């Protein structure tokens, strides 16, 4: 089966996602763009070349010129779109999904997102089969661009909110774990440019990922050991397409992916005032940080495109998602793990405290999360959850989010997999687990 949403078109290769499916959806993308230029990249999955070549064929068939930037992080694509004055971008990556998955992720430029409504149009055209196919002499042309790494790194290090000078003076020792993903060259290159003492881990692309693709604590044991062995100041881990960042402290302890955006927001707001936007599943720790700086924090539906759209409306200066995704509109409207590293290093370089103490000084919440196969009657089950907490504040824009004085519950269908996600957050691990179990009971899961 295919999973289609604002996050793109995803599926298991050979079981839902095929070259024909990739070519058709890419051709639909090009049809909506009226044959304009598209930038394309892929992560390191073994199916990347096949799916990317099929997508390129689809784009060329409707008259689009294609700029192929090779293996590159997803956040590099919008920067390349702007640099090459293209109309849009296409990333061939299933992000945090297991290696048997792949996907087409439709992207805008560094200055403008691709609205969710445009993605809906692409899917409708793909289903209708009304593709603007061209004659042999009107098809598009393919061009290769292999040095976007330099442009991406310069774009980050030149940001006013990135304190490159202080980072270089401090010269922190950093262990970077690419997880065998697209950041295997980009991550170390950025850290080198910032003057860090870099130790690389899982920075070779291979036929398989050397650890779980999601940078969640259970997949970061090797990174924690490497940080302790190297006596490093901090450890960073990214997912296969390098748009999500997780942090390990100087003792090798994972801070939890929710802390990434909290730390980045704290640093940015300490330098520049402005609104913040996060999705409904993001820790309220970000909202607490914003409030402490006298700023508003708005929430959107889950999904990078939804967050970015609201950020534009609210003129937010920083935002993102609690899965480790940091968005800075000054750079690009998309999540960028490399940017996240530069912001957290700026915070670290401007403090006399280790990263563990910096994180501990910020509002602390504990989360409990789980997933279940998506039941056919999930909408009906959500009504039971709504009724159970009828007296509490609820938000039904994306599943059901229930807010309590001391925590929250969020149950929703995933945008990227045929599952439902249930999460809870509270001031203590025990309370978070209690809320999660209560939610599962109400949902009959």
DRENDO-1510 file (C-alpha; in Angstrom, 1 decimal, always signed):
<recs>
REC; n; res; u; v; w
REC; 1; UNK; +0.0; +0.0; +0.0 .
REC; 2; UNK; +1.0; +3.6; -0.5 .
REC; 3; UNK; +0.8; +6.2; +2.3 .
REC; 4; UNK; +0.0; +9.6; +0.7 .
REC; 5; UNK; -0.2; +12.8; +2.7 .
REC; 6; UNK; +1.4; +16.3; +3.1 .
REC; 7; UNK; +4.6; +14.3; +3.8 .
REC; 8; UNK; +4.6; +13.0; +0.2 .
REC; 9; UNK; +4.2; +9.5; -1.2 .
REC; 10; UNK; +5.6; +6.6; +0.8 .
REC; 11; UNK; +5.6; +2.9; +0.5 .
REC; 12; UNK; +7.6; -0.3; +0.8 .
REC; 13; UNK; +9.6; -0.7; -2.4 .
REC; 14; UNK; +8.1; -3.6; -4.5 .
REC; 15; UNK; +5.0; -3.6; -2.3 .
REC; 16; UNK; +3.2; -0.4; -3.1 .
REC; 17; UNK; +6.0; +1.8; -4.3 .
REC; 18; UNK; +7.3; +0.8; -7.7 .
REC; 19; UNK; +9.2; +2.7; -10.5 .
REC; 20; UNK; +5.9; +3.2; -12.3 .
REC; 21; UNK; +4.3; +4.8; -9.2 .
REC; 22; UNK; +7.4; +7.0; -8.7 .
REC; 23; UNK; +7.4; +8.1; -12.4 .
REC; 24; UNK; +3.6; +8.8; -12.4 .
REC; 25; UNK; +3.7; +10.9; -9.3 .
REC; 26; UNK; +6.8; +12.8; -10.5 .
REC; 27; UNK; +5.1; +13.4; -13.8 .
REC; 28; UNK; +2.1; +14.7; -11.9 .
REC; 29; UNK; +4.4; +17.0; -10.0 .
REC; 30; UNK; +5.9; +18.3; -13.2 .
REC; 31; UNK; +2.4; +18.7; -14.7 .
REC; 32; UNK; +1.3; +20.9; -11.8 .
REC; 33; UNK; +4.5; +22.9; -12.1 .
REC; 34; UNK; +3.8; +23.4; -15.9 .
REC; 35; UNK; +7.1; +21.9; -16.9 .
REC; 36; UNK; +9.4; +24.2; -14.8 .
REC; 37; UNK; +12.8; +23.2; -13.4 .
REC; 38; UNK; +13.0; +20.8; -10.5 .
REC; 39; UNK; +15.9; +19.9; -8.1 .
REC; 40; UNK; +16.1; +16.3; -7.0 .
REC; 41; UNK; +18.2; +14.4; -4.4 .
REC; 42; UNK; +18.1; +11.1; -2.6 .
REC; 43; UNK; +19.3; +9.6; +0.7 .
REC; 44; UNK; +21.6; +6.5; +0.9 .
REC; 45; UNK; +18.9; +3.8; +0.7 .
REC; 46; UNK; +19.8; +1.0; -1.8 .
REC; 47; UNK; +16.5; +1.7; -3.6 .
REC; 48; UNK; +17.4; +5.4; -4.0 .
REC; 49; UNK; +19.0; +5.2; -7.5 .
REC; 50; UNK; +16.1; +3.2; -8.9 .
REC; 51; UNK; +13.3; +5.4; -7.5 .
REC; 52; UNK; +15.2; +8.6; -8.3 .
REC; 53; UNK; +15.8; +7.6; -11.9 .
REC; 54; UNK; +12.1; +6.7; -12.3 .
REC; 55; UNK; +11.1; +10.0; -10.9 .
REC; 56; UNK; +13.6; +11.9; -13.1 .
REC; 57; UNK; +12.1; +10.0; -16.1 .
REC; 58; UNK; +8.6; +11.2; -15.1 .
REC; 59; UNK; +9.7; +14.8; -14.7 .
REC; 60; UNK; +11.5; +14.8; -18.1 .
REC; 61; UNK; +8.5; +13.3; -19.8 .
REC; 62; UNK; +6.4; +16.4; -19.0 .
REC; 63; UNK; +9.1; +18.9; -20.0 .
REC; 64; UNK; +10.8; +19.6; -16.7 .
REC; 65; UNK; +14.5; +20.2; -16.6 .
REC; 66; UNK; +16.0; +18.4; -13.6 .
REC; 67; UNK; +19.0; +19.4; -11.5 .
REC; 68; UNK; +20.3; +16.3; -9.8 .
REC; 69; UNK; +22.3; +17.1; -6.6 .
REC; 70; UNK; +23.1; +13.4; -5.9 .
REC; 71; UNK; +23.0; +12.1; -2.3 .
REC; 72; UNK; +22.1; +15.0; -0.1 .
REC; 73; UNK; +20.1; +15.9; +3.0 .
REC; 74; UNK; +16.5; +16.8; +2.4 .
REC; 75; UNK; +17.1; +20.4; +3.8 .
REC; 76; UNK; +19.7; +20.9; +1.1 .
REC; 77; UNK; +17.1; +20.6; -1.6 .
REC; 78; UNK; +15.2; +23.9; -0.9 .
REC; 79; UNK; +18.5; +25.8; -0.8 .
REC; 80; UNK; +19.4; +24.3; -4.2 .
REC; 81; UNK; +16.0; +25.2; -5.6 .
REC; 82; UNK; +16.7; +28.9; -4.7 .
REC; 83; UNK; +20.3; +28.8; -5.9 .
REC; 84; UNK; +19.3; +27.3; -9.3 .
REC; 85; UNK; +16.1; +29.5; -9.6 .
REC; 86; UNK; +14.1; +26.3; -9.9 .
REC; 87; UNK; +10.4; +26.0; -9.3 .
REC; 88; UNK; +10.4; +23.2; -6.7 .
REC; 89; UNK; +12.3; +20.2; -5.3 .
REC; 90; UNK; +11.9; +16.5; -4.9 .
REC; 91; UNK; +13.6; +14.4; -2.2 .
REC; 92; UNK; +13.7; +10.7; -2.7 .
REC; 93; UNK; +13.7; +9.6; +1.0 .
REC; 94; UNK; +11.5; +7.8; +3.5 .
REC; 95; UNK; +13.2; +9.8; +6.2 .
REC; 96; UNK; +12.9; +7.8; +9.5 .
REC; 97; UNK; +11.1; +4.8; +8.0 .
REC; 98; UNK; +12.8; +1.4; +7.9 .
REC; 99; UNK; +15.2; +0.8; +5.0 .
REC; 100; UNK; +12.7; -1.2; +2.9 .
REC; 101; UNK; +10.7; +2.0; +2.5 .
REC; 102; UNK; +11.2; +4.9; +0.1 .
REC; 103; UNK; +9.3; +8.0; -0.8 .
REC; 104; UNK; +8.8; +11.1; -2.9 .
REC; 105; UNK; +8.8; +14.2; -0.8 .
REC; 106; UNK; +7.6; +17.3; -2.6 .
REC; 107; UNK; +9.4; +20.5; -1.6 .
REC; 108; UNK; +9.4; +24.2; -2.2 .
REC; 109; UNK; +12.4; +26.7; -2.2 .
REC; 110; UNK; +14.4; +28.3; +0.6 .
REC; 111; UNK; +12.0; +31.2; +0.6 .
REC; 112; UNK; +8.6; +29.6; +0.1 .
REC; 113; UNK; +7.0; +26.3; +1.1 .
REC; 114; UNK; +5.1; +24.0; -1.1 .
REC; 115; UNK; +1.6; +24.5; +0.3 .
REC; 116; UNK; -0.4; +21.4; +1.3 .
REC; 117; UNK; -3.0; +22.4; -1.3 .
REC; 118; UNK; -0.4; +22.0; -4.0 .
REC; 119; UNK; +0.5; +18.5; -2.8 .
REC; 120; UNK; -3.2; +17.6; -2.9 .
REC; 121; UNK; -3.3; +18.8; -6.5 .
REC; 122; UNK; -0.3; +16.6; -7.4 .
REC; 123; UNK; -2.0; +13.5; -6.0 .
REC; 124; UNK; -5.3; +14.3; -7.8 .
REC; 125; UNK; -3.4; +14.6; -11.1 .
REC; 126; UNK; -1.5; +11.4; -10.5 .
REC; 127; UNK; -4.8; +9.6; -9.9 .
REC; 128; UNK; -6.5; +11.1; -12.9 .
REC; 129; UNK; -3.7; +10.2; -15.3 .
REC; 130; UNK; -4.0; +13.6; -17.0 .
REC; 131; UNK; -0.3; +14.2; -17.4 .
REC; 132; UNK; +1.1; +16.9; -19.7 .
REC; 133; UNK; +3.3; +14.5; -21.6 .
REC; 134; UNK; +5.6; +16.1; -24.3 .
REC; 135; UNK; +6.7; +15.1; -27.7 .
REC; 136; UNK; +10.3; +13.7; -28.1 .
REC; 137; UNK; +11.7; +17.1; -29.0 .
REC; 138; UNK; +10.0; +18.9; -26.0 .
REC; 139; UNK; +11.1; +16.7; -23.1 .
REC; 140; UNK; +13.3; +18.1; -20.4 .
REC; 141; UNK; +17.0; +17.8; -19.8 .
REC; 142; UNK; +19.0; +16.6; -16.8 .
REC; 143; UNK; +21.9; +18.4; -15.2 .
REC; 144; UNK; +24.2; +17.3; -12.4 .
REC; 145; UNK; +25.3; +19.6; -9.5 .
REC; 146; UNK; +27.6; +17.9; -7.0 .
REC; 147; UNK; +28.8; +20.8; -4.8 .
REC; 148; UNK; +25.7; +21.9; -2.9 .
REC; 149; UNK; +27.5; +20.8; +0.3 .
REC; 150; UNK; +29.5; +24.0; +0.2 .
REC; 151; UNK; +26.5; +26.2; -0.4 .
REC; 152; UNK; +24.5; +24.6; +2.4 .
REC; 153; UNK; +27.3; +25.0; +5.0 .
REC; 154; UNK; +28.0; +28.6; +4.0 .
REC; 155; UNK; +24.3; +29.4; +4.3 .
REC; 156; UNK; +24.3; +28.1; +7.9 .
REC; 157; UNK; +27.6; +29.5; +9.1 .
REC; 158; UNK; +26.7; +33.0; +7.8 .
REC; 159; UNK; +23.5; +33.2; +9.8 .
REC; 160; UNK; +23.6; +36.0; +12.5 .
REC; 161; UNK; +22.1; +33.6; +15.0 .
REC; 162; UNK; +24.9; +31.1; +14.5 .
REC; 163; UNK; +27.9; +32.2; +16.7 .
REC; 164; UNK; +30.6; +30.8; +14.5 .
REC; 165; UNK; +33.3; +32.9; +16.1 .
REC; 166; UNK; +32.6; +31.7; +19.6 .
REC; 167; UNK; +32.2; +28.1; +18.5 .
REC; 168; UNK; +35.6; +28.2; +16.8 .
REC; 169; UNK; +37.2; +29.7; +19.9 .
REC; 170; UNK; +35.7; +27.0; +22.2 .
REC; 171; UNK; +36.5; +24.2; +19.7 .
REC; 172; UNK; +34.1; +21.7; +21.2 .
REC; 173; UNK; +34.8; +18.0; +20.8 .
REC; 174; UNK; +31.8; +16.5; +18.9 .
REC; 175; UNK; +30.9; +12.9; +18.0 .
REC; 176; UNK; +28.6; +12.9; +15.0 .
REC; 177; UNK; +26.5; +9.8; +14.1 .
REC; 178; UNK; +25.1; +10.0; +10.6 .
REC; 179; UNK; +23.5; +6.6; +10.9 .
REC; 180; UNK; +24.7; +5.8; +7.4 .
REC; 181; UNK; +22.4; +8.4; +6.0 .
REC; 182; UNK; +22.7; +11.4; +3.7 .
REC; 183; UNK; +24.5; +13.5; +6.3 .
REC; 184; UNK; +27.6; +11.3; +6.2 .
REC; 185; UNK; +29.6; +14.0; +4.4 .
REC; 186; UNK; +27.5; +17.1; +5.2 .
REC; 187; UNK; +27.5; +16.8; +9.0 .
REC; 188; UNK; +31.3; +16.4; +9.5 .
REC; 189; UNK; +31.9; +19.2; +6.9 .
REC; 190; UNK; +29.7; +21.6; +8.8 .
REC; 191; UNK; +31.4; +20.7; +12.1 .
REC; 192; UNK; +34.8; +21.2; +10.5 .
REC; 193; UNK; +33.8; +24.6; +9.2 .
REC; 194; UNK; +32.7; +25.6; +12.8 .
REC; 195; UNK; +36.2; +24.6; +14.1 .
REC; 196; UNK; +35.0; +21.6; +16.1 .
REC; 197; UNK; +37.1; +18.6; +17.0 .
REC; 198; UNK; +35.1; +16.0; +15.1 .
REC; 199; UNK; +34.8; +12.3; +15.7 .
REC; 200; UNK; +32.8; +10.5; +13.0 .
REC; 201; UNK; +30.5; +7.6; +13.7 .
REC; 202; UNK; +28.5; +5.6; +11.0 .
REC; 203; UNK; +29.6; +8.1; +8.4 .
REC; 204; UNK; +29.9; +5.6; +5.5 .
REC; 205; UNK; +26.9; +4.9; +3.3 .
REC; 206; UNK; +26.1; +1.3; +2.9 .
REC; 207; UNK; +23.5; -1.1; +1.7 .
REC; 208; UNK; +22.0; -1.2; +5.2 .
REC; 209; UNK; +21.6; +1.3; +8.1 .
REC; 210; UNK; +24.1; +0.5; +10.9 .
REC; 211; UNK; +21.5; +1.4; +13.6 .
REC; 212; UNK; +17.8; +2.1; +13.7 .
REC; 213; UNK; +17.0; +5.0; +11.4 .
REC; 214; UNK; +15.1; +7.1; +14.0 .
REC; 215; UNK; +17.4; +9.0; +16.3 .
REC; 216; UNK; +15.6; +8.0; +19.4 .
REC; 217; UNK; +17.3; +7.0; +22.6 .
REC; 218; UNK; +17.1; +3.2; +22.1 .
REC; 219; UNK; +19.1; +3.7; +18.8 .
REC; 220; UNK; +21.8; +5.9; +20.3 .
REC; 221; UNK; +23.7; +3.5; +22.6 .
REC; 222; UNK; +26.7; +3.3; +20.3 .
REC; 223; UNK; +26.8; +7.1; +20.1 .
REC; 224; UNK; +26.7; +7.4; +23.9 .
REC; 225; UNK; +29.6; +5.0; +24.2 .
REC; 226; UNK; +31.6; +6.9; +21.6 .
REC; 227; UNK; +31.0; +10.2; +23.4 .
REC; 228; UNK; +32.2; +8.8; +26.7 .
REC; 229; UNK; +35.3; +7.2; +25.1 .
REC; 230; UNK; +36.2; +10.4; +23.3 .
REC; 231; UNK; +35.5; +12.5; +26.4 .
REC; 232; UNK; +33.4; +14.7; +24.0 .
REC; 233; UNK; +31.4; +17.7; +24.9 .
REC; 234; UNK; +28.4; +16.6; +23.0 .
REC; 235; UNK; +27.1; +14.0; +20.5 .
REC; 236; UNK; +24.8; +14.5; +17.6 .
REC; 237; UNK; +22.7; +11.9; +15.6 .
REC; 238; UNK; +20.6; +12.4; +12.5 .
REC; 239; UNK; +18.1; +10.4; +10.6 .
REC; 240; UNK; +18.6; +9.1; +7.1 .
REC; 241; UNK; +17.7; +12.3; +5.3 .
REC; 242; UNK; +19.2; +14.6; +8.0 .
REC; 243; UNK; +16.2; +16.7; +8.8 .
REC; 244; UNK; +15.9; +15.4; +12.4 .
REC; 245; UNK; +18.5; +15.9; +15.1 .
REC; 246; UNK; +19.0; +14.1; +18.5 .
REC; 247; UNK; +21.5; +15.0; +21.2 .
REC; 248; UNK; +23.6; +13.0; +23.6 .
REC; 249; UNK; +25.2; +14.9; +26.5 .
REC; 250; UNK; +28.8; +14.7; +27.7 .
REC; 251; UNK; +28.0; +11.7; +29.8 .
REC; 252; UNK; +26.7; +9.8; +26.8 .
REC; 253; UNK; +23.1; +10.2; +27.9 .
REC; 254; UNK; +20.4; +10.9; +25.2 .
REC; 255; UNK; +18.5; +14.1; +26.0 .
REC; 256; UNK; +15.5; +12.9; +24.0 .
REC; 257; UNK; +14.5; +14.2; +20.6 .
REC; 258; UNK; +12.0; +16.7; +22.2 .
REC; 259; UNK; +14.9; +18.6; +23.8 .
REC; 260; UNK; +16.5; +19.5; +20.4 .
REC; 261; UNK; +13.9; +22.1; +19.5 .
REC; 262; UNK; +13.6; +23.4; +23.1 .
REC; 263; UNK; +17.4; +24.1; +23.2 .
REC; 264; UNK; +17.4; +25.7; +19.8 .
REC; 265; UNK; +14.4; +27.9; +20.6 .
REC; 266; UNK; +16.0; +29.0; +23.9 .
REC; 267; UNK; +19.1; +30.1; +22.0 .
REC; 268; UNK; +17.3; +31.9; +19.2 .
REC; 269; UNK; +14.9; +33.7; +21.5 .
REC; 270; UNK; +17.8; +34.8; +23.7 .
REC; 271; UNK; +19.2; +36.6; +20.6 .
REC; 272; UNK; +16.0; +37.6; +18.7 .
REC; 273; UNK; +12.4; +38.1; +19.8 .
REC; 274; UNK; +9.5; +36.7; +17.8 .
REC; 275; UNK; +6.7; +34.1; +17.7 .
REC; 276; UNK; +7.3; +30.4; +17.7 .
REC; 277; UNK; +5.3; +27.6; +15.9 .
REC; 278; UNK; +5.3; +23.9; +16.7 .
REC; 279; UNK; +3.0; +21.0; +15.9 .
REC; 280; UNK; +0.4; +19.6; +18.3 .
REC; 281; UNK; +2.6; +16.7; +19.4 .
REC; 282; UNK; +5.6; +18.9; +20.4 .
REC; 283; UNK; +6.5; +19.2; +24.0 .
REC; 284; UNK; +5.0; +22.1; +25.9 .
REC; 285; UNK; +8.6; +22.8; +27.0 .
REC; 286; UNK; +9.0; +24.9; +23.9 .
REC; 287; UNK; +5.9; +27.0; +24.7 .
REC; 288; UNK; +7.3; +27.5; +28.2 .
REC; 289; UNK; +10.6; +28.7; +26.8 .
REC; 290; UNK; +8.7; +31.1; +24.5 .
REC; 291; UNK; +6.6; +32.4; +27.4 .
REC; 292; UNK; +9.7; +33.0; +29.5 .
REC; 293; UNK; +11.0; +35.3; +26.7 .
REC; 294; UNK; +7.6; +37.0; +26.4 .
REC; 295; UNK; +6.8; +35.4; +23.1 .
REC; 296; UNK; +3.7; +33.5; +21.8 .
REC; 297; UNK; +3.9; +29.9; +20.8 .
REC; 298; UNK; +1.3; +28.7; +18.2 .
REC; 299; UNK; +0.5; +25.1; +17.3 .
REC; 300; UNK; -0.3; +23.5; +13.9 .
REC; 301; UNK; -1.3; +20.0; +12.7 .
REC; 302; UNK; +1.6; +17.5; +12.6 .
REC; 303; UNK; +3.6; +17.6; +9.4 .
REC; 304; UNK; +6.5; +19.9; +8.2 .
REC; 305; UNK; +4.3; +21.5; +5.6 .
REC; 306; UNK; +1.6; +22.4; +8.1 .
REC; 307; UNK; +4.2; +23.8; +10.6 .
REC; 308; UNK; +5.9; +25.9; +7.8 .
REC; 309; UNK; +2.5; +27.2; +6.6 .
REC; 310; UNK; +1.6; +28.5; +10.0 .
REC; 311; UNK; +5.1; +29.9; +10.6 .
REC; 312; UNK; +4.7; +32.0; +7.5 .
REC; 313; UNK; +1.2; +33.2; +8.6 .
REC; 314; UNK; +2.4; +34.1; +12.2 .
REC; 315; UNK; +5.8; +35.4; +11.0 .
REC; 316; UNK; +7.6; +33.1; +13.4 .
REC; 317; UNK; +11.3; +33.3; +13.8 .
REC; 318; UNK; +11.8; +29.7; +14.8 .
REC; 319; UNK; +9.7; +26.6; +14.9 .
REC; 320; UNK; +9.6; +22.9; +14.2 .
REC; 321; UNK; +8.5; +19.6; +15.5 .
REC; 322; UNK; +9.3; +17.6; +18.6 .
REC; 323; UNK; +10.8; +14.8; +16.7 .
REC; 324; UNK; +14.1; +16.7; +16.5 .
REC; 325; UNK; +13.1; +19.0; +13.6 .
REC; 326; UNK; +14.3; +22.6; +13.7 .
REC; 327; UNK; +13.0; +25.2; +11.3 .
REC; 328; UNK; +14.5; +28.7; +10.9 .
REC; 329; UNK; +12.7; +30.7; +8.2 .
REC; 330; UNK; +15.8; +32.9; +7.8 .
REC; 331; UNK; +17.5; +29.9; +6.3 .
REC; 332; UNK; +14.6; +27.8; +4.9 .
REC; 333; UNK; +11.0; +26.8; +5.7 .
REC; 334; UNK; +12.0; +23.1; +6.2 .
REC; 335; UNK; +13.5; +21.1; +9.1 .
REC; 336; UNK; +17.3; +21.0; +9.1 .
REC; 337; UNK; +19.4; +18.9; +11.4 .
REC; 338; UNK; +22.6; +20.6; +10.4 .
REC; 339; UNK; +21.1; +24.0; +11.4 .
REC; 340; UNK; +20.0; +22.4; +14.7 .
REC; 341; UNK; +23.6; +21.4; +15.4 .
REC; 342; UNK; +24.9; +24.9; +14.7 .
REC; 343; UNK; +22.3; +26.5; +17.0 .
REC; 344; UNK; +22.9; +24.1; +19.9 .
REC; 345; UNK; +26.7; +24.5; +19.5 .
REC; 346; UNK; +26.1; +28.3; +19.6 .
REC; 347; UNK; +24.3; +27.9; +22.9 .
REC; 348; UNK; +26.9; +25.6; +24.3 .
REC; 349; UNK; +29.8; +27.9; +23.2 .
REC; 350; UNK; +28.1; +30.8; +25.0 .
REC; 351; UNK; +27.8; +29.0; +28.3 .
REC; 352; UNK; +30.3; +27.8; +31.0 .
REC; 353; UNK; +28.1; +24.8; +31.7 .
REC; 354; UNK; +28.0; +21.4; +30.0 .
REC; 355; UNK; +25.1; +20.6; +27.8 .
REC; 356; UNK; +23.6; +18.3; +30.4 .
REC; 357; UNK; +23.3; +21.3; +32.9 .
REC; 358; UNK; +22.0; +23.7; +30.2 .
REC; 359; UNK; +19.3; +21.2; +29.3 .
REC; 360; UNK; +18.4; +20.5; +32.9 .
REC; 361; UNK; +17.9; +24.2; +33.5 .
REC; 362; UNK; +15.1; +24.4; +30.9 .
REC; 363; UNK; +11.5; +23.3; +31.5 .
REC; 364; UNK; +11.5; +19.5; +31.8 .
REC; 365; UNK; +8.7; +17.2; +30.7 .
REC; 366; UNK; +8.7; +13.4; +30.2 .
REC; 367; UNK; +7.1; +11.7; +27.4 .
REC; 368; UNK; +5.7; +8.2; +26.8 .
REC; 369; UNK; +5.0; +7.2; +23.2 .
REC; 370; UNK; +3.8; +4.1; +21.3 .
REC; 371; UNK; +2.3; +3.1; +18.0 .
REC; 372; UNK; -0.3; +0.6; +16.9 .
REC; 373; UNK; -1.5; -0.7; +13.5 .
REC; 374; UNK; -4.2; +1.7; +12.3 .
REC; 375; UNK; -7.6; +0.1; +13.0 .
REC; 376; UNK; -10.3; +0.7; +10.4 .
REC; 377; UNK; -12.6; +2.2; +13.1 .
REC; 378; UNK; -10.0; +4.6; +14.5 .
REC; 379; UNK; -12.3; +7.6; +14.1 .
REC; 380; UNK; -14.9; +5.9; +16.2 .
REC; 381; UNK; -12.3; +5.1; +18.8 .
REC; 382; UNK; -11.2; +8.7; +18.9 .
REC; 383; UNK; -14.8; +9.7; +19.9 .
REC; 384; UNK; -14.5; +7.4; +22.9 .
REC; 385; UNK; -11.3; +9.2; +23.9 .
REC; 386; UNK; -13.0; +12.6; +23.4 .
REC; 387; UNK; -15.9; +11.5; +25.6 .
REC; 388; UNK; -13.7; +10.2; +28.4 .
REC; 389; UNK; -12.0; +13.6; +28.7 .
REC; 390; UNK; -15.0; +15.8; +27.8 .
REC; 391; UNK; -14.3; +18.3; +30.6 .
REC; 392; UNK; -10.7; +18.8; +29.6 .
REC; 393; UNK; -9.4; +21.2; +26.8 .
REC; 394; UNK; -9.3; +19.4; +23.5 .
REC; 395; UNK; -8.0; +20.1; +20.0 .
REC; 396; UNK; -9.3; +17.9; +17.2 .
REC; 397; UNK; -7.4; +19.4; +14.3 .
REC; 398; UNK; -5.2; +16.3; +14.0 .
REC; 399; UNK; -6.7; +13.3; +15.8 .
REC; 400; UNK; -7.4; +14.3; +19.4 .
REC; 401; UNK; -5.1; +16.3; +21.7 .
REC; 402; UNK; -6.2; +16.5; +25.3 .
REC; 403; UNK; -4.5; +19.1; +27.6 .
REC; 404; UNK; -4.4; +18.6; +31.4 .
REC; 405; UNK; -2.9; +21.0; +34.0 .
REC; 406; UNK; +0.0; +18.6; +34.4 .
REC; 407; UNK; +0.4; +17.1; +31.0 .
REC; 408; UNK; -1.3; +16.0; +27.7 .
REC; 409; UNK; -2.4; +13.1; +25.5 .
REC; 410; UNK; -2.3; +13.1; +21.7 .
REC; 411; UNK; -3.7; +10.3; +19.5 .
REC; 412; UNK; -3.6; +10.6; +15.7 .
REC; 413; UNK; -3.1; +8.7; +12.5 .
REC; 414; UNK; +0.5; +8.8; +11.2 .
REC; 415; UNK; +1.3; +10.9; +8.0 .
REC; 416; UNK; +4.0; +8.5; +7.0 .
REC; 417; UNK; +3.1; +4.9; +8.0 .
REC; 418; UNK; -0.1; +2.8; +8.2 .
REC; 419; UNK; -0.1; +3.2; +12.0 .
REC; 420; UNK; -1.6; +5.4; +14.7 .
REC; 421; UNK; +0.6; +7.3; +17.2 .
REC; 422; UNK; -0.3; +7.8; +20.8 .
REC; 423; UNK; +1.8; +10.0; +23.0 .
REC; 424; UNK; +1.6; +11.5; +26.5 .
REC; 425; UNK; +3.6; +14.0; +28.3 .
REC; 426; UNK; +3.8; +15.0; +32.0 .
REC; 427; UNK; +6.1; +16.4; +34.6 .
REC; 428; UNK; +7.1; +12.9; +35.8 .
REC; 429; UNK; +7.8; +9.7; +33.9 .
REC; 430; UNK; +5.2; +7.9; +36.0 .
REC; 431; UNK; +2.5; +10.4; +35.2 .
REC; 432; UNK; +3.3; +10.3; +31.5 .
REC; 433; UNK; +3.1; +6.5; +31.5 .
REC; 434; UNK; -0.2; +6.7; +33.4 .
REC; 435; UNK; -1.7; +9.1; +30.9 .
REC; 436; UNK; -0.5; +6.9; +28.0 .
REC; 437; UNK; -2.1; +3.8; +29.5 .
REC; 438; UNK; -5.3; +5.7; +30.1 .
REC; 439; UNK; -5.4; +6.8; +26.5 .
REC; 440; UNK; -4.8; +3.3; +25.2 .
REC; 441; UNK; -7.6; +2.0; +27.4 .
REC; 442; UNK; -10.0; +4.5; +26.1 .
REC; 443; UNK; -9.1; +3.8; +22.5 .
REC; 444; UNK; -9.3; +0.0; +23.1 .
REC; 445; UNK; -5.7; -0.4; +21.9 .
</recs>
